[in-house]
Each structure stands twice: as C-alpha cells, then as structure tokens.
Amino acid sequence: MSSRTAPQLGFSFEYLMWIFTRISGLALILLMSFGMAAAFWMGARTQTDVGTLMRWTFFPNPNHVVNSDIPDITLGWATAYWQIMQILIVFFAAAHGINGVRVVIEDYVGQTWWRPFWRGLLFLIWLFILIVAVYVILAS
C-alpha cells in the first residue's frame, strides 16, 4: 500500500487555476447574458433572426448583423463597448479551454521532458489565439 502526500497548505498554482476555471466559467455566462440583454435592448428582438442573435451573443462582431434589417450597424453595434465585450469573451474562453487542456497534460504526461514541451506549446497557442482574436476584433 502506498502512502499519499499531504496536500499543501495555502495557495498553490493548481488551486489558483482551479479557482480561475470556476470564475472564468461564471464570467462567460455573465458576459453572454449581458450581451444578449444589450442586444435585445438595442432592438435585436425585432431586427435579427435567432441565428444572428446567437452569433452576436457569443461573438458580438458587427459583421454578424450585416445581413439583418438593421439600417446602420455603426450607430450602436460597432462600438467600444462591444469590442471590450468581445475581448473579454475571447480571453476567458481561450484561458478556460487552455487551462482544461493543461490539466489533461498534467494528468497524462509523466515527469519527462514532454511536460515542459507541451506546456510551452500550449502557452504559445494561447498567446496566438489572443493576438489573432484582438487583431480581428479591433480591425473589424
């Protein structure tokens, strides 16, 4: 029978990432709710169909409502508020998902040179996702 190591007292990296996963999941739900409520308030209930509203809720990009009945998108839909919402959604979604993959790597990759390799590759993928997403958000 093998003995188990005692858990560390205080804050460890794993504990902070566990808390971050819960907070980022909650943040994604709240951002989605705020996005949908703001879209309804701005007239999406009468000017868009359900598919457009869902695309807008999860990634509020003005290009998603171009083919709707909204006469001028730039008046209310392509503002700094929506760009900040997009950046927050992308940050929390990418960090939440990458942290999940990191946990899988920690669980299934042994204490070999592969673990730092996969961690580094995962960090580069996360950084690439954020850079491309912020570029697309600010350029549209």
C-alpha positions as CSV (number, residue, x, y, z in Angstrom):
1,M,0.0,0.0,0.0
2,S,1.5,3.4,-1.0
3,S,1.2,6.4,1.1
4,R,-0.3,9.6,-0.2
5,T,1.4,13.0,0.2
6,A,-0.3,15.6,2.3
7,P,-1.9,18.5,0.4
8,Q,-0.1,21.8,0.5
9,L,-1.5,24.4,2.8
10,G,-2.1,27.9,1.4
11,F,-2.4,29.0,-2.2
12,S,-0.7,26.8,-4.9
13,F,-0.7,27.3,-8.6
14,E,-3.1,24.3,-9.1
15,Y,-5.5,25.8,-6.5
16,L,-5.4,29.2,-8.2
17,M,-6.1,27.6,-11.6
18,W,-9.0,25.7,-10.1
19,I,-10.5,28.9,-8.8
20,F,-9.8,30.6,-12.2
21,T,-11.6,27.9,-14.0
22,R,-14.7,28.5,-11.9
23,I,-14.5,32.3,-12.2
24,S,-13.9,32.2,-16.0
25,G,-16.9,29.9,-16.5
26,L,-19.1,32.2,-14.5
27,A,-17.7,35.2,-16.3
28,L,-18.5,33.6,-19.7
29,I,-22.1,33.0,-18.6
30,L,-22.4,36.6,-17.3
31,L,-20.9,38.1,-20.4
32,M,-23.2,36.1,-22.6
33,S,-26.2,37.3,-20.5
34,F,-25.1,40.9,-20.7
35,G,-24.5,40.6,-24.5
36,M,-27.9,39.1,-25.1
37,A,-29.7,41.6,-22.8
38,A,-27.9,44.5,-24.6
39,A,-28.7,43.1,-28.0
40,F,-32.4,42.9,-27.0
41,W,-32.3,46.4,-25.6
42,M,-30.8,47.7,-28.9
43,G,-33.6,46.2,-31.0
44,A,-32.3,42.7,-31.9
45,R,-35.7,41.2,-30.9
46,T,-37.3,42.8,-34.0
47,Q,-34.3,43.3,-36.3
48,T,-32.5,39.9,-36.3
49,D,-33.3,36.3,-36.5
50,V,-32.4,33.8,-33.8
51,G,-29.2,32.5,-35.5
52,T,-27.9,36.1,-35.9
53,L,-28.7,36.8,-32.3
54,M,-26.9,33.7,-31.1
55,R,-23.8,34.6,-33.2
56,W,-24.0,38.1,-31.8
57,T,-24.3,36.9,-28.2
58,F,-21.3,34.7,-28.2
59,F,-19.1,36.8,-30.5
60,P,-20.6,40.3,-30.9
61,N,-19.0,41.2,-34.2
62,P,-20.7,43.9,-36.4
63,N,-20.2,41.6,-39.5
64,H,-22.7,39.1,-37.9
65,V,-25.5,41.6,-38.3
66,V,-24.7,43.0,-41.7
67,N,-27.4,40.9,-43.5
68,S,-30.1,41.8,-41.0
69,D,-32.7,44.6,-41.1
70,I,-30.6,47.0,-39.1
71,P,-30.2,50.1,-41.2
72,D,-26.8,51.4,-39.9
73,I,-24.7,49.0,-37.9
74,T,-22.1,51.5,-36.8
75,L,-24.6,53.5,-34.8
76,G,-24.9,51.1,-32.0
77,W,-23.4,47.7,-32.8
78,A,-19.8,48.6,-33.7
79,T,-18.8,50.5,-30.5
80,A,-16.0,50.2,-27.9
81,Y,-18.5,48.5,-25.5
82,W,-18.9,45.6,-27.9
83,Q,-15.2,45.4,-28.6
84,I,-14.4,45.2,-24.9
85,M,-17.1,42.5,-24.6
86,Q,-15.5,40.5,-27.4
87,I,-12.0,40.8,-26.0
88,L,-13.3,39.6,-22.6
89,I,-15.2,36.7,-24.0
90,V,-12.3,35.6,-26.1
91,F,-9.8,36.0,-23.2
92,F,-12.0,34.0,-20.8
93,A,-13.0,31.3,-23.3
94,A,-9.4,30.8,-24.5
95,A,-7.9,30.8,-21.0
96,H,-10.7,28.5,-19.7
97,G,-10.2,26.0,-22.5
98,I,-6.4,26.1,-22.5
99,N,-6.4,25.5,-18.7
100,G,-8.5,22.4,-19.3
101,V,-6.0,21.1,-21.8
102,R,-3.2,21.9,-19.3
103,V,-4.9,19.8,-16.7
104,V,-5.2,16.9,-19.1
105,I,-1.5,17.3,-19.9
106,E,-0.6,17.3,-16.2
107,D,-2.7,14.2,-15.6
108,Y,-1.5,12.1,-18.6
109,V,2.1,13.2,-19.4
110,G,4.6,11.8,-17.0
111,Q,7.6,13.6,-15.4
112,T,9.6,13.6,-18.6
113,W,10.9,16.3,-20.9
114,W,7.5,16.2,-22.7
115,R,5.6,18.0,-20.0
116,P,7.5,21.3,-20.3
117,F,7.4,21.0,-24.1
118,W,3.6,20.6,-24.1
119,R,3.2,23.4,-21.5
120,G,5.3,25.8,-23.7
121,L,3.4,24.8,-26.8
122,L,0.1,25.3,-25.1
123,F,1.2,28.8,-23.9
124,L,2.2,29.7,-27.5
125,I,-1.2,28.5,-28.8
126,W,-3.0,30.6,-26.1
127,L,-0.9,33.6,-27.0
128,F,-1.5,33.2,-30.7
129,I,-5.3,32.8,-30.2
130,L,-5.4,36.0,-28.1
131,I,-3.2,38.1,-30.6
132,V,-5.2,37.0,-33.6
133,A,-8.6,37.5,-31.8
134,V,-7.7,41.0,-30.6
135,Y,-6.5,41.9,-34.1
136,V,-9.7,40.7,-35.7
137,I,-11.8,42.4,-33.1
138,L,-10.1,45.8,-33.4
139,A,-9.8,45.6,-37.2
140,S,-13.5,44.9,-37.9
